[in-house]
């Protein structure tokens, strides 16, 4: 069978990324231009600035990606792009770039779901084996799915309010930690102890999650302690918050293993970079002789390689988009 080379584009938030991926597995080249330092000044991503910076850098990222691969666009079999969900302005930059390249060079166009692509990041360095449980943990999503085959999902549950990544960022902000909040919470937590008595959310038999109450509890605790003139032990509070936040994820996946008998777990999304989550999930799955799969750090956060990996099964099924393709800012896994 002929090798398939896909040029993939990712611009859903604040990373301008392109990759050339062979057969959905081999990353020939990957270039990612981050805007992190710019948005750190504002304590979070500013959508208008993000889209403008994507526009300024996307052709340079394309040029660098082709140079690294020693390939030309004529050598590419298809163009794939993250089309949903994400920041509308950011997505549009990538979508319009992909449509333009596909039109000029007469290449098939593949629309990829950014969140589903995070799952396929696990297929780059190892193989997805079905059926599996997929835990999606990011700034905008916390979902637990059964994946029966390529692009065949059953949703078990998800967050009823805030996503876990959003809670990490909000707690980091109240602790005066710099953006991005998640990695800074994790670093600070290593210096502390689990001494704050925080509530355990969604301690039930459902597969749903909730982070709004936990986030609000931390915010109120910090506010009340400041009002009383008490010292806030930031490292201990970061440790206590991370313990409860991760415990909820582990409990729900354990429940799913018990009830479904599925012993393959993949973790996807930016929060999968959290080492404490990885350790706790590995400790839990050992009890059931189950396996847990997490991508390397470079593929945990937003990157175009995962877009190329997720596009490959769609290429094989000839599920191509036409030039009316538009970006969508939201996606509901209840309809997956």
C-alpha positions as CSV (number, residue, x, y, z in Angstrom):
1,X,0.0,0.0,0.0
2,X,1.3,3.5,-0.9
3,X,2.6,5.6,2.0
4,X,0.3,8.5,2.8
5,X,1.8,11.8,3.8
6,X,-0.6,14.3,5.4
7,X,0.3,18.0,6.0
8,X,-1.6,18.9,9.3
9,X,-2.4,22.3,10.7
10,X,-3.3,23.2,14.3
11,X,-4.4,26.7,15.4
12,X,-7.3,26.1,17.8
13,X,-5.9,28.3,20.6
14,X,-2.5,29.9,21.0
15,X,-0.2,27.4,19.3
16,X,0.5,27.7,15.5
17,X,1.6,24.2,14.6
18,X,2.2,22.2,11.4
19,X,3.4,18.7,10.9
20,X,3.9,16.2,8.1
21,X,2.8,12.8,9.3
22,X,3.3,9.5,7.4
23,X,0.6,6.8,7.6
24,X,-0.8,8.4,10.7
25,X,2.1,7.3,12.8
26,X,5.5,8.6,11.7
27,X,6.1,12.3,12.4
28,X,8.3,13.4,9.5
29,X,8.5,17.0,10.8
30,X,6.8,19.2,13.4
31,X,7.0,22.9,14.0
32,X,5.1,24.7,16.7
33,X,5.2,28.4,17.3
34,X,3.9,29.2,20.8
35,X,2.3,32.4,22.0
36,X,2.7,31.5,25.6
37,X,5.0,34.4,26.6
38,X,2.7,37.0,25.0
39,X,-0.5,35.7,26.7
40,X,1.3,35.3,30.1
41,X,1.3,39.1,30.4
42,X,-2.5,39.0,30.5
43,X,-2.9,35.9,32.7
44,X,-4.6,33.9,29.9
45,X,-5.2,33.7,26.2
46,X,-6.6,36.9,24.6
47,X,-8.5,35.6,21.6
48,X,-8.0,38.7,19.4
49,X,-4.2,38.7,20.0
50,X,-4.1,34.9,19.4
51,X,-5.8,35.1,16.0
52,X,-3.6,38.0,14.9
53,X,-0.4,36.1,15.9
54,X,-1.5,33.0,14.0
55,X,-2.0,35.1,10.9
56,X,1.5,36.6,11.3
57,X,3.3,33.3,11.8
58,X,1.4,30.6,9.9
59,X,3.3,30.9,6.6
60,X,6.7,30.9,8.4
61,X,5.6,27.7,10.3
62,X,4.6,26.2,6.9
63,X,8.0,27.0,5.4
64,X,9.9,25.6,8.4
65,X,7.9,22.4,8.4
66,X,8.6,21.8,4.7
67,X,12.3,22.6,5.2
68,X,12.6,20.1,8.0
69,X,11.0,17.4,6.0
70,X,12.9,18.0,2.7
71,X,9.5,17.7,1.0
72,X,7.4,19.9,-1.2
73,X,3.6,20.4,-1.0
74,X,3.5,18.4,-4.3
75,X,4.7,15.4,-2.3
76,X,1.8,15.6,0.1
77,X,-1.3,13.4,-0.2
78,X,-3.8,15.5,1.8
79,X,-4.2,18.6,3.9
80,X,-5.7,18.2,7.4
81,X,-6.8,21.0,9.8
82,X,-8.2,21.3,13.2
83,X,-11.6,22.7,12.4
84,X,-13.3,22.4,15.9
85,X,-13.6,23.2,18.7
86,X,-11.5,26.2,19.9
87,X,-11.3,29.9,19.6
88,X,-13.2,30.9,16.5
89,X,-10.7,33.5,15.2
90,X,-7.7,31.2,15.8
91,X,-9.4,28.2,14.1
92,X,-10.3,30.3,11.1
93,X,-6.7,31.1,10.4
94,X,-5.8,27.5,10.2
95,X,-8.9,26.5,8.2
96,X,-8.5,29.2,5.6
97,X,-4.8,28.3,5.2
98,X,-5.6,24.6,4.8
99,X,-8.4,25.4,2.2
100,X,-6.0,27.7,0.3
101,X,-3.3,25.0,0.1
102,X,-5.7,22.3,-0.8
103,X,-7.3,24.4,-3.6
104,X,-4.1,25.6,-5.1
105,X,-2.4,22.2,-5.1
106,X,-5.5,20.1,-5.7
107,X,-5.2,18.1,-2.5
108,X,-8.0,16.4,-0.5
109,X,-9.0,18.5,2.6
110,X,-9.7,16.7,5.9
111,X,-11.5,18.4,8.8
112,X,-10.3,17.1,12.2
113,X,-11.9,17.4,15.6
114,X,-9.2,18.9,17.9
115,X,-10.3,17.0,21.0
116,X,-10.6,13.7,19.2
117,X,-7.1,14.3,17.8
118,X,-5.8,14.4,21.4
119,X,-6.9,10.8,21.7
120,X,-5.0,9.9,18.5
121,X,-1.9,11.5,19.9
122,X,-1.6,8.2,21.8
123,X,-1.4,6.4,18.4
124,X,1.8,8.1,17.3
125,X,4.4,6.3,19.5
126,X,2.3,3.2,20.3
127,X,-0.9,1.6,18.9
128,X,-4.5,2.3,20.0
129,X,-6.0,-1.1,20.8
130,X,-9.8,-1.4,21.0
131,X,-12.0,-1.3,22.9
132,X,-10.5,1.3,25.2
133,X,-11.5,3.9,27.8
134,X,-10.6,7.5,26.8
135,X,-10.3,10.1,29.4
136,X,-10.1,13.6,27.9
137,X,-8.7,16.3,30.3
138,X,-8.1,19.8,29.0
139,X,-9.0,23.4,29.6
140,X,-12.3,23.1,27.9
141,X,-13.3,19.4,28.3
142,X,-13.4,16.6,30.9
143,X,-15.0,13.6,29.2
144,X,-14.9,9.8,29.7
145,X,-15.6,7.8,26.6
146,X,-15.6,4.2,25.3
147,X,-13.8,4.0,22.0
148,X,-14.8,0.8,20.2
149,X,-13.0,1.3,16.9
150,X,-11.6,4.3,14.9
151,X,-14.1,7.2,15.3
152,X,-16.6,4.9,17.1
153,X,-17.4,6.4,20.5
154,X,-19.9,5.9,23.4
155,X,-19.9,8.7,25.9
156,X,-20.0,7.5,29.6
157,X,-20.0,10.9,31.2
158,X,-18.4,14.3,31.4
159,X,-18.2,17.5,33.4
160,X,-21.4,19.1,34.6
161,X,-19.7,22.5,34.8
162,X,-16.1,23.5,34.7
163,X,-13.4,21.4,33.0
164,X,-10.4,20.2,35.0
165,X,-7.9,22.3,33.1
166,X,-10.0,25.4,33.7
167,X,-10.1,24.7,37.4
168,X,-6.3,24.3,37.5
169,X,-5.9,27.7,35.8
170,X,-8.4,29.5,38.0
171,X,-6.9,28.1,41.2
172,X,-3.4,29.1,39.9
173,X,-4.6,32.6,39.4
174,X,-6.0,33.0,42.9
175,X,-2.6,31.7,44.2
176,X,-0.9,34.4,42.1
177,X,0.8,31.9,39.9
178,X,1.7,32.8,36.3
179,X,0.0,31.5,33.2
180,X,-0.2,28.7,32.2
181,X,-1.6,27.7,35.6
182,X,-1.6,23.9,35.4
183,X,2.2,23.3,35.2
184,X,2.7,25.9,37.9
185,X,0.2,24.3,40.2
186,X,1.9,20.9,39.7
187,X,5.4,22.4,40.5
188,X,4.2,24.2,43.6
189,X,2.3,21.1,44.8
190,X,5.5,19.1,45.0
191,X,6.7,21.5,47.7
192,X,3.6,21.1,49.8
193,X,1.5,18.6,51.7
194,X,-2.2,17.7,51.5
195,X,-3.2,19.6,54.7
196,X,-6.3,21.5,53.5
197,X,-9.6,19.7,53.9
198,X,-11.3,20.3,50.5
199,X,-14.6,18.7,49.5
200,X,-14.6,15.6,47.3
201,X,-16.9,16.3,44.4
202,X,-19.2,13.8,42.6
203,X,-18.5,11.0,45.0
204,X,-21.2,8.9,43.5
205,X,-21.7,6.0,41.0
206,X,-22.0,8.2,37.9
207,X,-19.3,8.9,35.3
208,X,-19.8,12.6,35.6
209,X,-17.4,15.2,36.9
210,X,-17.7,18.6,38.6
211,X,-15.0,21.1,39.2
212,X,-16.9,24.4,39.8
213,X,-17.5,23.7,43.5
214,X,-13.9,22.7,44.2
215,X,-12.7,25.8,42.4
216,X,-15.0,28.0,44.3
217,X,-14.1,26.4,47.6
218,X,-10.4,27.2,47.0
219,X,-11.2,30.8,46.0
220,X,-13.5,31.3,49.1
221,X,-10.9,29.7,51.3
222,X,-8.2,32.1,50.1
223,X,-10.5,35.1,50.4
224,X,-11.6,34.2,54.0
225,X,-8.0,33.6,55.1
226,X,-6.9,36.9,53.8
227,X,-9.8,38.6,55.5
228,X,-8.7,37.1,58.8
229,X,-5.1,38.1,58.2
230,X,-4.0,34.4,58.2
231,X,-1.1,33.2,56.1
232,X,-2.1,31.1,53.1
233,X,0.2,28.1,52.8
234,X,0.2,28.2,49.0
235,X,2.2,25.0,48.4
236,X,0.0,23.0,50.8
237,X,-3.2,24.4,49.1
238,X,-1.8,23.6,45.6
239,X,-1.1,20.1,46.8
240,X,-4.5,19.7,48.4
241,X,-6.3,21.0,45.3
242,X,-4.3,18.7,42.9
243,X,-5.0,15.7,45.2
244,X,-8.8,16.2,45.1
245,X,-8.9,17.2,41.4
246,X,-6.9,14.1,40.3
247,X,-8.7,11.8,42.7
248,X,-12.0,12.5,41.0
249,X,-10.5,11.5,37.6
250,X,-9.0,8.3,39.0
251,X,-12.2,7.3,40.8
252,X,-14.4,7.7,37.7
253,X,-12.0,5.7,35.5
254,X,-11.7,3.0,38.1
255,X,-15.5,2.8,38.2
256,X,-15.6,2.5,34.4
257,X,-13.0,-0.3,34.5
258,X,-15.1,-2.2,37.1
259,X,-18.3,-1.8,35.2
260,X,-17.2,-2.3,31.6
261,X,-14.3,-4.8,32.1
262,X,-12.3,-2.7,29.6
263,X,-8.6,-2.7,30.7
264,X,-7.1,-0.3,28.3
265,X,-7.1,3.4,29.3
266,X,-5.8,6.3,27.3
267,X,-5.5,9.8,28.6
268,X,-5.7,12.8,26.2
269,X,-5.6,16.6,26.4
270,X,-3.3,19.1,27.9
271,X,-3.8,18.0,31.5
272,X,-2.4,14.6,30.6
273,X,1.0,16.2,30.9
274,X,0.5,16.3,34.7
275,X,2.9,13.7,36.2
276,X,0.9,13.3,39.4
277,X,-2.2,12.3,37.3
278,X,0.0,9.8,35.4
279,X,1.4,8.3,38.6
280,X,-2.0,8.0,40.3
281,X,-3.7,6.5,37.2
282,X,-0.9,3.9,36.9
283,X,-1.2,3.0,40.5
284,X,-4.9,2.4,40.1
285,X,-4.8,0.5,36.9
286,X,-2.2,-2.0,38.3
287,X,-4.9,-3.3,40.6
288,X,-6.9,-4.5,37.6
289,X,-3.9,-5.6,35.4
290,X,-5.0,-2.7,33.2
291,X,-2.8,-0.5,31.1
292,X,-2.8,3.3,30.9
293,X,-1.4,5.1,27.9
294,X,-0.3,8.8,27.9
295,X,1.5,10.5,25.0
296,X,5.0,12.0,25.4
297,X,5.0,15.5,26.6
298,X,5.5,17.0,23.1
299,X,2.2,15.4,22.0
300,X,0.2,16.1,25.2
301,X,-0.3,19.8,24.5
302,X,-1.7,21.2,21.3
303,X,0.3,20.1,18.3
304,X,-0.2,19.4,14.6
305,X,1.2,15.8,14.7
306,X,-2.0,14.7,16.5
307,X,-4.1,16.3,13.8
308,X,-2.2,14.3,11.2
309,X,-2.6,11.1,13.2
310,X,-6.4,11.7,13.6
311,X,-6.7,12.5,9.9
312,X,-5.3,9.3,8.6
313,X,-8.3,7.0,9.4
314,X,-10.5,9.7,7.7
315,X,-8.2,9.7,4.7
316,X,-8.6,5.9,4.4
317,X,-12.4,6.2,4.5
318,X,-12.2,9.1,2.0
319,X,-14.1,11.4,4.4
320,X,-13.0,14.7,2.8
321,X,-14.3,18.2,3.4
322,X,-15.2,20.6,0.6
323,X,-14.3,24.2,0.3
324,X,-17.4,25.4,2.2
325,X,-15.6,24.1,5.4
326,X,-15.9,26.5,8.2
327,X,-14.6,26.5,11.8
328,X,-16.8,25.7,14.8
329,X,-16.0,27.0,18.2
330,X,-17.9,24.3,20.2
331,X,-18.5,20.5,20.2
332,X,-20.7,18.4,22.4
333,X,-19.6,14.9,23.1
334,X,-23.1,13.9,23.9
335,X,-23.6,13.7,20.1
336,X,-20.4,11.8,19.4
